[in-house]
Amino acid sequence: MMMHRGLSFDKMVFTATLVLVSLGILMIYSSSAIRAQERFGDSYFFLKRQLLWAILGVLIMIWMMKLNYRGWQRVAFPLFLLSLLSLFLVLVPQVGIKVNGARRWLSLLGLSFQPTELAKISLILFLSHLLAKKGPRVQEFTHGFLPLIAATGIVTAPVLLQPNFGNVAVLLAVAIMICFVGGARIRHLILLSVGSLPFLLLMMMQSSHARSRLLTLIDPSRVPEGARYQITQSFYALGPGGLLGRGLGDGIQKLFYLPEPHTDFIFAIIGEEIGFLGTSMIILLFGIMLWRGTRIALRAPDPFGRYTAMGITYLIVSQAAINVGMVIGLLPTTGLPLPFISFGGSSLVLSLTEIGILLNISHHARAKAR
């Protein structure tokens, strides 16, 4: 992969990313300090780890900004196979780490990571590679669209077995978006959507954990109070936040009421402490990413860059939308983090890696326009 100097990249995406990461670090400390002191005897426990991952992620992002994104097309298939291997390894009882009834983690050299995060970017790169090669043939079902469905299905199957329904939904949504941008027939996309949704719902109903979360959204009276506890505490955080919030550090729900407030439900703590203005700012920043990322995709100098840019943009924004929808009670509770903000090294480092690739595509788009 070639290195480039004198980069001219999309400053708005870059700035929005750094603001989200900085806000995440601040809110992780605010939401986790008391729990960290109680569990580990160190109020900075989660803060120090997130800072380390943020520094590593930003360095990788800057490196990705300098690498020619076209090189990813050559390694898309090996990376796809590597992600598949890691996804199946996590299902092995002696290898994968089981947390809250799901196997989502691998531990290597004392570090834990989620293979699903690697699978997301590898699927984007592999589908973009296939679409760039197929060109107009993507409109053919057997030789064009079917291989794309097969690749998506192979990745989503082990994620479904973890089970991790939130990430399955994200993978399917991103695949559909990339295929749409790549020129696939609308009826084929509708077929994929209509065919996968009932199957996903059926699998969720087979899992007692997922079923209770789904019923909590549809008919709360049919589930025990314990199953509704987390979303109820989320409402208790968001409601009193009002316009300006209780004040940074003055939240109540993080005091052992809302479970794990520094991870999936950190948006609720932001709403409680910084208020409607704080949550609106986060939504605005992700809106900027959607706008500028789509703009980068439309101006990309080649099909692979266009599909990759759109895939990365939609991946990050759709995850944010699902997380926010979950916290405010519009969607079932899932294990999806809020990108750049929730505590977690796998999500943060790989999200910053993806932004680095997106910014490199923006550099080449600007260079072509000159």
C-alpha positions, -999 to +999 in steps of 0.1 A: +000+000+000+014+034-011+019+062+014+008+097+006+020+130+019+003+164+019-031+150+026-062+171+018-090+153+036-125+161+048-119+183+078-155+181+090-155+143+093-121+145+110-132+171+135-166+154+143-147+122+150-122+138+174-151+156+192-170+124+196-140+105+209-131+134+234-167+135+246-167+098+250-136+098+272-151+126+293-184+108+298-168+074+304-150+088+334-181+106+346-202+075+343-177+049+355-156+065+382-176+054+412-181+018+399-144+016+390-135+026+425-159+001+440-149-028+418-112-022+412-101+003+438-092+028+411-117+054+399-096+059+367-097+022+357-120+026+327-107+061+318-071+049+315-080+020+293-102+041+270-075+067+268-050+041+257-073+027+231-082+062+219-045+071+214-039+038+196-070+043+175-061+078+165-026+068+155-040+040+133-065+064+119-037+088+108-018+058+093-049+048+074-053+083+061-019+080+045-023+046+030-038+043-005-072+028+001-070+009-032-046-015-015-074-028+006-090-042-025-060-066-029-063-079+007-101-079+009-105-116+005-078-127+030-092-102+055-126-117+049-113-152+056-095-140+088-127-125+101-146-157+094-120-177+113-122-154+143-160-155+142-161-193+143-133-195+169-154-174+193-181-201+192-156-227+206-163-231+243-127-234+253-117-203+232-146-178+231-155-158+262-191-160+273-206-128+288-243-123+297-253-155+279-235-147+246-201-156+232-187-125+216-151-122+228-118-137+220-088-133+243-053-131+228-021-122+247-042-110+276-063-087+255-100-093+247-116-082+215-149-087+196-144-105+162-177-090+150-160-056+148-134-069+124-161-087+105-180-054+098-151-037+080-140-070+062-175-075+049-176-039+036-142-043+018-151-077+004-185-066-009-170-034-024-143-056-041-169-079-056-192-051-068-163-033-083-153-064-103-189-073-113-200-039-125-233-040-144-235-078-138-246-072-103-281-069-118-280-106-127-294-126-098-273-159-102-239-145-112-242-110-098-264-107-067-263-143-053-226-142-045-231-110-025-259-126-005-238-157+001-208-136+014-232-117+037-249-149+050-215-166+057-205-137+080-239-132+097-244-169+105-217-172+133-228-138+146-263-151+148-251-181+168-233-160+194-262-147+196-257-111+186-289-099+169-280-062+169-248-068+149-267-091+126-291-063+118-262-039+112-244-063+089-275-070+068-284-032+066-248-023+055-248-051+029-281-039+015-269-003+013-236-013-005-256-034-030-280-006-035-252+019-042-236-008-064-266-009-087-283-041-076-320-045-086-345-031-062-365-063-063-335-083-053-329-061-024-365-063-013-362-101-016-332-101+007-349-078+032-382-096+032-365-130+034-341-121+062-364-101+086-388-130+094-359-154+099-342-129+122-374-125+142-378-162+145-343-167+158-349-139+183-380-157+196-359-189+200-336-170+224-352-164+258-329-134+264-337-118+230-374-127+233-378-109+266-361-078+251-383-078+221-415-083+242-403-055+265-406-032+235-439-046+221-458-056+252-440-048+285-468-063+306-458-098+294-423-097+307-411-096+344-400-064+359-363-075+359-364-077+321-377-041+319-352-028+345-325-014+322-347+005+299-367+018+328-336+032+344-326+047+311-359+067+311-352+078+346-319+092+334-332+109+303-363+124+318-348+146+346-320+157+323-342+184+307-326+209+284-292+215+301-289+184+323-282+179+360-246+190+354-215+171+344-207+145+371-240+150+389-260+122+374-279+098+397-285+067+375-248+059+373-249+053+411-255+016+407-290+021+392-285+018+354-264-013+347-230-007+330-237+030+322-204+035+305-211+010+277-243+005+257-264+030+277-239+059+280-262+080+258-287+080+287-261+093+311-252+120+286-289+130+285-290+131+323-259+151+329-257+174+297-293+173+288-311+176+255-285+200+242-258+174+248-277+145+231-287+168+202-250+177+197-241+140+194-269+134+169-258+165+150-222+152+148-234+118+134-256+137+110-225+156+098-208+122+093-237+109+073-237+141+051-200+143+045-195+105+042-222+103+015-205+133-002-172+115-001-188+084-016-204+103-044-171+120-053-149+089-049-126+084-080-135+047-085-163+022-077-144+004-050-138+037-032-174+047-036-188+015-022-163+014+007-170+050+016-207+044+016-204+012+036-182+028+063-205+058+066-236+038+068-220+013+093-211+040+118-243+060+114-266+030+115-249+017+147-254+051+163-291+053+152-298+018+167-280+026+199-299+058+204-332+041+194-325+014+220-317+039+248-349+060+242-371+029+239-379+028+202-359-004+195-352-035+215-322-035+238-291-048+220-254-051+227-244-024+202-222+004+216-225+040+206-195+045+182-166+065+195-183+071+228-191+038+246-164+021+265-146-006+246-114-010+227-125-032+198-152-008+187-132+024+192-100+012+175-118-003+145-142+026+141-112+050+140-095+027+115-126+029+093-127+067+096-090+067+085-099+047+053-129+071+047-106+101+050-081+086+026-109+082+000-118+118+005-082+128-001-081+110-035-115+124-044-102+160-038-070+152-057-090+140-087-112+171-086-082+194-088 
